[in-house]
């Protein structure tokens, strides 16, 4: 399910631990969330995403079935009036409140684009992170994002 109501399961796989450093090249702030780590893989991350208007978005990414389903993103910052931040909710598997990022995984064509990516987990997560950067920053364009 990709509508912000994710089921966290220990049976589903995230990013292999040995692939995290390949993402740190483009996303130096990416760090695993301990509660979403096993001895072999990471299913939850924190990352700072640059804002076009200055500063950063503080984002949690959950990827509990990385090879088959696009991750979900949640903004920890308290932001009003952002076109792609839909509902305030508790991040699945935590007690932390955040804004769910509407990333086109539920109402758009992200699934088709995601499934066309190489099946390498780091490549897929990198694609998703680049997509989230675009989604979060397009609403800051003068005149809106055109979504």
KAURPE-V201455 format. One line per field, one symbol per residue. phi: phi as a letter, one per 40 degrees, with the letter a starting at -180 (. if undefined). A space follows every 50 residues. Layout:
BEGIN
phi = ???
END
This chain:
BEGIN
phi = .bbgbcccbcccbbcddcbdccccccbcccaccdcbbbcbabbabbacbc cdchgaccbbbbbcadcbaccbbbccccbbgcdbbcbcaccdgbbccacc ccbgcbbbbddccccccdccdcccccdcccccdcccccccccggcgc
END
